[in-house]
């Protein structure tokens, strides 16, 4: 672990500090409150498709106007008849008698295009992140606010999100000692509707979105956007929210469908990617009672280079990462940058996520071209076990 205290400029702990530490036990919190926060009050980052919808309406309106010429008497007559029929149909369907006898024509925020509710009431109709361009517009949501007609008790908890584990950037100062802020293109619409610059770097958000698409998810939990430090002069409610959120961190990462650790390393050699795939495939068919097939010694060389890349990553020097990775358990994935033209499986669909996604292999035949190479922690451990056996069986003299 990296010693963060060496960067603060603060003196080491003194006797008075140690005496104060002895009183920490007084600051207790009921874990039940943390569970309520993690399941009911948690906020997520989702794609803000407001501009997309406005552009669609504008294009549709333009096309409609282009197809209708007011100088054409015959076209004018046809348009008048169409409008009359539409008005008649709407008036019949929305009459008071119809509204009393049948269901409302108001579309539920959880209704799907085919009129039936999806299996998850929370995320089923949230917009997907774009996969053919960079996502630059986001919004923060609270699941309970998606359907004001239903109480939090009625809404089932949704854990179909990816929690992001990453390193905040090192502070950079100019010649005058002033903190330099990295440029950001991404915008975030807060719960109050105000649009602001994203706090997280574009690169971090790009990789988080990439993984979300990789796993077929629509919601991201990332601390800089979903649990930012409150302003010193901010409202007490935000300070209490942030304090409770810190107490619930283990629950947030534990209940997430996936946690992705964003490592900075790049896998840029196809032979290394192939070696990892071979070792993972061997682990998938692993039988400790059967000898492993004969493999080239170069595979272990590639694995050694890969492990050197992993252990030298800054992600492994942060104390917060220990809590996040332990809390995530088997749902942790290590995410590396993919070098140009490197081939590696980039699609994964969890059977415990019921919500359909346009990138599903059996849904419209789309495939996601990821800029990441994601290796799940179970596969990571597995390839280490296989490599250990290879050394014992084939490469020891």
C-alpha positions as CSV (number, residue, x, y, z in Angstrom):
1,X,0.0,0.0,0.0
2,X,1.1,3.6,-0.7
3,X,1.6,5.8,2.4
4,X,-0.8,8.7,1.7
5,X,0.3,10.4,4.9
6,X,3.7,11.3,3.3
7,X,1.9,13.6,0.8
8,X,-0.2,15.6,3.2
9,X,2.6,17.7,4.7
10,X,1.1,17.0,8.2
11,X,3.2,16.1,11.2
12,X,3.1,12.5,12.5
13,X,0.5,11.5,15.1
14,X,1.2,12.8,18.5
15,X,0.1,11.7,22.0
16,X,-2.9,14.0,21.8
17,X,-4.0,12.5,18.5
18,X,-3.7,9.0,19.9
19,X,-5.8,10.0,22.9
20,X,-8.5,11.3,20.6
21,X,-8.4,8.1,18.6
22,X,-9.4,6.2,21.7
23,X,-12.8,8.0,21.6
24,X,-13.6,6.8,18.1
25,X,-15.8,4.1,19.5
26,X,-18.4,6.7,20.5
27,X,-19.1,7.4,16.8
28,X,-21.2,4.4,16.1
29,X,-23.8,3.9,13.4
30,X,-26.6,1.3,13.0
31,X,-25.8,-0.8,10.0
32,X,-29.5,-1.0,9.3
33,X,-29.4,2.7,8.4
34,X,-26.6,2.0,6.0
35,X,-28.6,-0.8,4.3
36,X,-31.5,1.6,3.8
37,X,-29.2,4.1,2.3
38,X,-27.6,1.6,-0.1
39,X,-30.9,0.1,-1.3
40,X,-33.3,3.2,-1.2
41,X,-31.3,6.4,-1.1
42,X,-28.4,5.5,-3.4
43,X,-27.9,7.6,-6.5
44,X,-26.7,6.4,-9.9
45,X,-25.2,7.9,-13.0
46,X,-27.2,7.2,-16.2
47,X,-27.1,8.4,-19.7
48,X,-29.0,11.7,-20.3
49,X,-30.8,11.2,-23.6
50,X,-32.7,14.5,-23.5
51,X,-30.8,16.0,-26.4
52,X,-31.2,12.7,-28.4
53,X,-35.0,12.9,-27.9
54,X,-35.1,16.6,-28.9
55,X,-33.1,15.9,-32.0
56,X,-35.4,13.0,-32.9
57,X,-38.5,15.2,-32.6
58,X,-36.9,17.9,-34.6
59,X,-35.9,15.5,-37.4
60,X,-39.4,14.0,-37.4
61,X,-41.0,17.4,-37.5
62,X,-38.8,18.4,-40.4
63,X,-39.5,15.3,-42.3
64,X,-43.3,15.7,-41.8
65,X,-43.2,19.3,-43.0
66,X,-41.1,18.3,-46.0
67,X,-43.7,15.7,-47.0
68,X,-46.6,18.2,-46.8
69,X,-47.0,21.0,-49.3
70,X,-49.7,23.5,-48.2
71,X,-49.9,24.8,-51.8
72,X,-51.1,21.3,-53.0
73,X,-54.9,21.2,-52.6
74,X,-55.1,17.4,-52.8
75,X,-52.4,17.0,-50.2
76,X,-54.1,19.6,-48.0
77,X,-57.4,17.6,-48.2
78,X,-55.6,14.4,-47.3
79,X,-53.9,16.0,-44.3
80,X,-57.2,17.4,-43.1
81,X,-58.8,14.0,-43.2
82,X,-55.8,12.4,-41.4
83,X,-56.0,15.0,-38.6
84,X,-59.7,14.5,-38.3
85,X,-59.3,10.8,-37.9
86,X,-56.5,11.2,-35.4
87,X,-58.6,13.6,-33.3
88,X,-61.7,11.3,-33.4
89,X,-59.6,8.3,-32.3
90,X,-58.0,10.2,-29.4
91,X,-61.3,11.7,-28.2
92,X,-62.9,8.2,-28.1
93,X,-60.0,6.6,-26.3
94,X,-59.6,9.4,-23.7
95,X,-63.3,10.0,-23.0
96,X,-64.3,10.1,-19.3
97,X,-66.2,6.8,-19.7
98,X,-63.2,5.2,-21.2
99,X,-60.8,6.5,-18.5
100,X,-63.1,5.1,-15.8
101,X,-63.6,1.7,-17.4
102,X,-60.1,1.0,-18.6
103,X,-56.5,1.7,-17.9
104,X,-55.0,5.1,-18.2
105,X,-53.3,6.0,-21.5
106,X,-50.5,7.6,-19.6
107,X,-47.4,5.5,-20.2
108,X,-45.7,4.3,-17.0
109,X,-42.1,5.2,-16.7
110,X,-41.5,1.4,-16.4
111,X,-43.6,0.3,-19.3
112,X,-41.8,-1.2,-22.3
113,X,-42.5,-0.5,-25.9
114,X,-44.6,-3.7,-26.1
115,X,-46.8,-2.5,-23.2
116,X,-45.7,-5.1,-20.7
117,X,-43.5,-4.3,-17.6
118,X,-40.0,-5.6,-17.8
119,X,-38.6,-7.8,-15.0
120,X,-36.8,-5.0,-13.3
121,X,-39.0,-2.0,-12.4
122,X,-36.1,0.3,-11.8
123,X,-33.7,0.0,-14.8
124,X,-35.8,-1.6,-17.5
125,X,-36.6,1.7,-19.3
126,X,-33.6,3.8,-18.5
127,X,-31.8,4.8,-21.7
128,X,-28.8,2.6,-22.7
129,X,-25.4,4.2,-22.9
130,X,-24.4,4.9,-26.6
131,X,-22.0,2.3,-28.0
132,X,-21.2,4.0,-31.3
133,X,-19.9,7.3,-29.9
134,X,-18.7,8.8,-26.7
135,X,-21.3,9.5,-24.0
136,X,-20.9,13.1,-22.9
137,X,-24.3,13.8,-21.3
138,X,-25.2,12.1,-18.0
139,X,-27.7,12.6,-15.2
140,X,-27.9,11.6,-11.6
141,X,-31.0,9.6,-10.5
142,X,-32.4,8.2,-7.4
143,X,-34.4,5.0,-8.1
144,X,-37.2,6.2,-5.8
145,X,-37.8,9.3,-7.9
146,X,-38.4,7.4,-11.2
147,X,-42.0,6.6,-10.3
148,X,-43.5,9.1,-7.8
149,X,-46.7,7.1,-7.7
150,X,-45.0,4.2,-5.8
151,X,-43.4,4.4,-2.4
152,X,-39.9,3.2,-1.7
153,X,-41.4,0.2,0.1
154,X,-43.3,-0.8,-3.1
155,X,-40.3,-0.4,-5.4
156,X,-38.0,-3.5,-5.4
157,X,-34.3,-2.8,-4.9
158,X,-32.3,-2.8,-8.2
159,X,-28.7,-4.1,-8.1
160,X,-28.2,-4.0,-11.9
161,X,-25.4,-1.5,-11.9
162,X,-21.6,-1.5,-12.1
163,X,-19.7,0.0,-9.3
164,X,-16.4,1.7,-10.4
165,X,-13.2,1.2,-8.4
166,X,-10.5,3.6,-9.7
167,X,-7.7,6.0,-8.6
168,X,-8.5,9.6,-8.5
169,X,-5.9,11.6,-10.5
170,X,-2.8,12.9,-8.8
171,X,-3.1,16.7,-8.3
172,X,-1.1,18.8,-10.8
173,X,0.1,22.3,-9.9
174,X,1.4,25.1,-12.2
175,X,4.5,27.2,-11.6
176,X,2.5,29.4,-9.2
177,X,1.5,26.5,-7.1
178,X,-2.1,26.7,-8.3
179,X,-4.1,23.5,-8.8
180,X,-4.6,22.7,-12.5
181,X,-8.0,21.3,-13.5
182,X,-8.1,18.8,-16.3
183,X,-10.4,19.8,-19.1
184,X,-13.7,17.9,-19.2
185,X,-16.3,17.6,-22.0
186,X,-18.8,15.5,-20.0
187,X,-21.8,17.2,-18.5
188,X,-23.9,15.9,-15.6
189,X,-27.5,16.9,-14.8
190,X,-28.0,16.7,-11.0
191,X,-31.1,15.8,-9.2
192,X,-32.1,19.4,-9.0
193,X,-32.0,19.7,-12.8
194,X,-28.9,21.9,-12.9
195,X,-26.3,20.8,-15.5
196,X,-22.6,21.0,-14.4
197,X,-19.2,19.8,-15.6
198,X,-18.5,16.2,-14.6
199,X,-16.3,15.7,-11.6
200,X,-14.8,12.5,-12.9
201,X,-12.4,12.6,-15.8
202,X,-13.8,11.9,-19.3
203,X,-11.4,8.9,-19.6
204,X,-12.8,7.4,-16.4
205,X,-16.4,7.9,-17.5
206,X,-15.6,6.5,-21.0
207,X,-14.2,3.3,-19.5
208,X,-17.1,3.0,-17.0
209,X,-19.6,3.3,-19.9
210,X,-17.6,0.8,-22.0
211,X,-17.8,-1.7,-19.2
212,X,-21.5,-1.0,-18.6
213,X,-22.2,-1.8,-22.3
214,X,-19.9,-4.8,-22.0
215,X,-22.2,-6.2,-19.3
216,X,-25.5,-4.9,-20.6
217,X,-26.1,-2.4,-17.8
218,X,-27.7,1.1,-17.7
219,X,-26.5,2.4,-14.3
220,X,-23.1,3.3,-13.0
221,X,-22.1,4.0,-9.4
222,X,-19.0,6.2,-9.2
223,X,-18.2,8.1,-6.0
224,X,-17.1,11.4,-7.6
225,X,-20.5,11.8,-9.2
226,X,-22.8,9.8,-6.9
227,X,-21.3,10.6,-3.5
228,X,-19.2,13.8,-3.8
229,X,-17.7,15.5,-0.8
230,X,-20.3,18.2,0.3
231,X,-19.3,21.8,0.2
232,X,-18.3,23.3,3.6
233,X,-21.2,25.8,3.4
234,X,-23.6,23.2,1.9
235,X,-26.8,22.0,3.4
236,X,-26.7,19.7,6.4
237,X,-28.8,17.1,4.5
238,X,-26.0,16.6,1.9
239,X,-23.4,16.3,4.7
240,X,-25.5,13.6,6.4
241,X,-26.1,11.9,3.1
242,X,-22.3,11.7,2.3
243,X,-21.5,10.5,5.8
244,X,-24.1,7.7,5.6
245,X,-22.9,6.8,2.1
246,X,-19.3,6.3,3.4
247,X,-20.7,3.9,6.0
248,X,-22.5,2.0,3.3
249,X,-19.5,1.7,0.9
250,X,-19.1,-2.0,1.5
251,X,-22.8,-2.6,0.8
252,X,-22.6,-0.6,-2.4
253,X,-19.8,-2.7,-3.8
254,X,-21.1,-5.9,-2.4
255,X,-24.6,-5.7,-3.9
256,X,-23.5,-4.3,-7.4
257,X,-24.0,-6.8,-10.2
258,X,-20.3,-6.1,-11.1
259,X,-17.5,-4.0,-9.8
260,X,-14.9,-2.9,-12.3
261,X,-11.3,-2.0,-11.3
262,X,-10.0,0.5,-13.8
263,X,-6.3,-0.3,-14.2
264,X,-4.1,2.0,-16.3
265,X,-2.1,-0.8,-18.0
266,X,-2.5,-1.5,-21.7
267,X,-2.5,-4.9,-23.3
268,X,-1.0,-4.1,-26.7
269,X,0.5,-7.4,-27.7
270,X,-1.7,-10.0,-29.4
271,X,0.4,-12.9,-28.2
272,X,-0.1,-11.8,-24.6
273,X,-3.8,-11.5,-25.1
274,X,-3.8,-15.0,-26.7
275,X,-1.8,-16.5,-23.9
276,X,-4.3,-15.1,-21.3
277,X,-7.2,-16.5,-23.3
278,X,-5.6,-19.9,-23.5
279,X,-4.9,-20.1,-19.8
280,X,-8.4,-18.9,-19.0
281,X,-9.9,-21.5,-21.3
282,X,-7.8,-24.2,-19.6
283,X,-9.2,-23.0,-16.2
284,X,-12.7,-23.2,-17.5
285,X,-12.2,-26.9,-18.3
286,X,-9.9,-27.4,-15.3
287,X,-9.6,-30.9,-13.8
288,X,-7.1,-31.3,-11.0
289,X,-6.9,-35.0,-11.6
290,X,-6.0,-34.7,-15.3
291,X,-2.7,-33.5,-16.6
292,X,-2.7,-30.3,-18.6
293,X,-1.9,-30.3,-22.3
294,X,1.6,-29.5,-23.4
295,X,2.0,-25.8,-24.0
296,X,4.8,-23.5,-25.2
297,X,7.0,-22.0,-22.5
298,X,6.5,-18.6,-24.1
299,X,3.0,-18.6,-22.7
300,X,4.4,-18.3,-19.2
301,X,6.7,-15.5,-20.4
302,X,3.6,-13.6,-21.5
303,X,1.9,-14.3,-18.2
304,X,4.9,-13.1,-16.3
305,X,4.9,-9.8,-18.3
306,X,1.1,-9.5,-17.7
307,X,1.5,-10.0,-13.9
308,X,4.3,-7.4,-13.9
309,X,1.9,-5.0,-15.5
310,X,-0.8,-5.8,-12.9
311,X,1.3,-5.4,-9.8
312,X,2.9,-2.2,-10.9
313,X,-0.4,-0.5,-11.5
314,X,-1.3,2.4,-9.2
315,X,-4.7,0.8,-8.6
316,X,-3.0,-1.8,-6.4
317,X,-1.4,0.9,-4.2
318,X,-4.6,2.4,-2.9
319,X,-6.0,1.4,0.5
320,X,-9.6,2.1,-0.6
321,X,-9.2,-0.5,-3.3
322,X,-8.7,-3.2,-0.7
323,X,-12.2,-2.5,0.8
324,X,-13.8,-2.2,-2.6
325,X,-12.3,-5.4,-4.0
326,X,-13.0,-7.5,-0.9
327,X,-16.6,-6.2,-0.8
328,X,-17.1,-7.0,-4.5
329,X,-15.9,-10.6,-4.1
330,X,-16.4,-12.8,-7.1
331,X,-18.1,-10.0,-9.0
332,X,-14.9,-8.0,-9.4
333,X,-13.4,-7.5,-12.9
334,X,-10.0,-6.1,-13.7
335,X,-10.2,-3.8,-16.7
336,X,-7.2,-3.0,-18.9
337,X,-6.9,-0.7,-21.9
338,X,-7.0,-2.6,-25.2
339,X,-4.3,-1.9,-27.7
340,X,-5.1,-1.2,-31.3
341,X,-6.4,-4.2,-33.2
342,X,-6.0,-6.5,-30.2
343,X,-8.6,-9.3,-30.3
344,X,-10.1,-10.5,-27.1
345,X,-13.7,-11.3,-26.1
346,X,-15.5,-8.0,-25.3
347,X,-19.0,-9.1,-24.5
348,X,-20.5,-10.5,-21.4
349,X,-24.1,-11.0,-20.3
350,X,-25.0,-12.0,-16.8
351,X,-27.9,-14.4,-16.3
352,X,-28.9,-12.5,-13.2
353,X,-29.7,-9.3,-15.1
354,X,-33.2,-9.7,-16.4
355,X,-33.4,-6.5,-18.4
356,X,-33.0,-6.9,-22.2
357,X,-30.2,-4.9,-23.9
358,X,-29.8,-4.0,-27.5
359,X,-26.3,-5.4,-27.4
360,X,-27.4,-8.8,-26.3
361,X,-26.2,-11.5,-28.6
362,X,-29.7,-12.8,-29.1
363,X,-31.2,-9.3,-29.5
364,X,-30.9,-7.8,-32.9
365,X,-27.5,-9.4,-33.4
366,X,-25.4,-6.4,-32.3
367,X,-21.9,-6.8,-30.9
368,X,-20.0,-4.4,-28.7
369,X,-16.6,-3.3,-29.9
370,X,-15.0,-2.6,-26.5
371,X,-11.8,-0.6,-25.9
372,X,-11.2,-2.6,-22.8
373,X,-10.0,-6.1,-21.9
374,X,-11.9,-7.3,-18.9
375,X,-10.8,-10.2,-16.8
376,X,-13.0,-11.4,-14.0
377,X,-11.3,-12.1,-10.7
378,X,-12.2,-15.7,-10.8
379,X,-10.6,-16.1,-14.2
380,X,-7.6,-14.2,-12.9
381,X,-7.1,-16.5,-10.0
382,X,-7.8,-19.5,-12.3
383,X,-5.1,-18.6,-14.8
384,X,-2.6,-18.3,-11.9
385,X,-3.6,-21.8,-10.7
386,X,-3.2,-23.2,-14.2
387,X,0.2,-21.5,-14.7
388,X,1.4,-22.9,-11.3
389,X,0.5,-26.4,-12.5
390,X,2.1,-25.9,-15.8
391,X,5.4,-25.0,-14.0
392,X,5.1,-28.1,-11.8
393,X,4.2,-30.5,-14.6
394,X,6.1,-29.3,-17.6
395,X,8.8,-26.8,-16.9
396,X,10.5,-27.9,-13.8
397,X,13.7,-29.9,-14.3
